[in-house]
Amino acid sequence: MLGNHENLRWQYQWGGNQLINLRTLVWDDEYDEPQRQLGTIIIPADPPPIIQARPEQYDIDENPVSVRYTLDGRVRVVSYMPEPVERIVSVQGNLRP
């Protein structure tokens, strides 16, 4: 291709967190746009920790009553509302599936 030197442009590419001049002169139709994926990804700092963080008690919130069977076939019911209360209920018949 023939043309003037003044119509050429410098080729750039990402390096780190800035554009680097590759020191190559190219025509407009041969120019490659710099790819941002070749640059460094800047990740923000972690947020400050929560003081005395405690996990939510999802199981108690979603299942306020727990029903289980004892070895002798009786039903064990634990209610968590408003405080944990356990009682064992005798039921006639076999309730196991």
C-alpha positions, -999 to +999 in steps of 0.1 A: +000+000+000+013+034-009+007+065+012+021+093+032+039+088+065+015+113+081-014+090+075+000+062+096-009+058+132+008+041+162-005+007+173-014+004+210-021-025+233-031-029+269-003-037+293-010-037+331-034-008+337-024+014+308-021+015+271+014+006+257+027+019+224+040-011+204+061+013+184+045+000+151+030+024+125+000+010+108-026+022+083-062+029+095-076-002+079-049-024+096-053-008+131-063-032+158-084-018+187-067-025+220-083-054+238-092-045+274-091-082+284-053-081+280-051-054+308-050-059+345-083-064+363-084-041+393-104-058+421-117-035+449-107-042+484-128-065+506-154-048+528-147-045+565-158-075+585-190-075+606-182-074+643-197-104+662-215-118+631-239-146+638-256-168+612-293-167+607-312-197+622-331-205+590-342-240+601-359-226+632-375-198+613-388-220+585-397-251+606-410-239+640-420-274+649-398-305+646-415-339+646-394-371+650-401-406+661-384-423+691-372-459+689-404-472+706-426-455+681-437-425+701-437-391+685-412-365+697-424-329+691-401-299+696-416-264+693-393-234+690-419-207+694-414-186+715-388-208+732-377-244+727-402-269+743-398-306+739-426-331+746-430-368+737-465-378+727-478-414+727-499-422+696-517-454+689-506-473+658-476-472+637-469-437+623-437-446+605-439-445+567 
